[in-house]
């Protein structure tokens, strides 16, 4: 973020465990401190900015461990508060709420959790994607269902090494005619082994911490990855996907994507064997109609313009 020219204010690192009991269902432990400590540390930074005549128009909060208590005590230091959430498991004191996901009770799930004046941006119409996604969609070719290029990406970290599992399955296909693009983040603890595996496989490209993901997605015919936020990027690129569930907060999304017919949900990563993955890939390689139908169903879901819609909405609120 700093390389992009933005200022970063790091909260103090806490080396010791929090002494107060934390509720794991509320993701309290993700803060590393109590919400009261986090509040004080954040408030001190805001006060410092205000003393230098900065006017803080918006404070945007994206953290599962923070709720109305934290927000209420910080409100006097900022003009407006925006919250990004998708759990709907706690109350908020905010002026704008963004939930860029699909839910059964999408239009009502926050009714009792935000103030009456709070404006709500709900659904994948507001998915936050980089501007290049909307741009490349203008020239995106319709997909015919033929698989000759597979993209493998399991997020920035992939601690359980699902990348290697996917590559092992692809090796067993014995299809050197299919190009493979493998992307890992710099935080991936298995980088060296994954790179060596890619070097030993024909027509396989290894990428680390890239910024041209949109290009790789536009070239691929099939993706293998996690059921996280990258799902919306793949849908925007009309890219069919075999998805693994890596965390509890991905389960509902994975089920929804499968229900829409834009992805095949293979379930929890521990339950996805190499043999099962081989079978699923083979099934798609030999069934062009299924793959083409998945691409077609993606077309009208995510247009890549969600970020512009959210920004325009923010600018309208005084």
ABEGO torsion letter per residue (X at the ends): XAAAGBBBBBBBBBABBBABBBBAAAGAAAAGBBAAAAAAAAAAAAAAAAAAGBBBABBBBBBAABBAAAAAAAAAABABBBBBBAAGABBBBBABBBBABBBAAAAAAAAAABBAABBBBBEAAABBBBAAAAAAAAABBBBAGBBABBBBBAEAAGAAGAAAAAAAAAAAAGBAABBBBBBBBAABAAAAAAAAAAAABBGBBBBBGBAAAAAAAAABABBBBBABAAAAAAAAAGBBBBBBBABAAAAAAAAAAAAAGABBBAEBAAABBAAAAAAAAAAAAABAAAAAAAAAAAAAABAGAAAAAAAAAAAABX
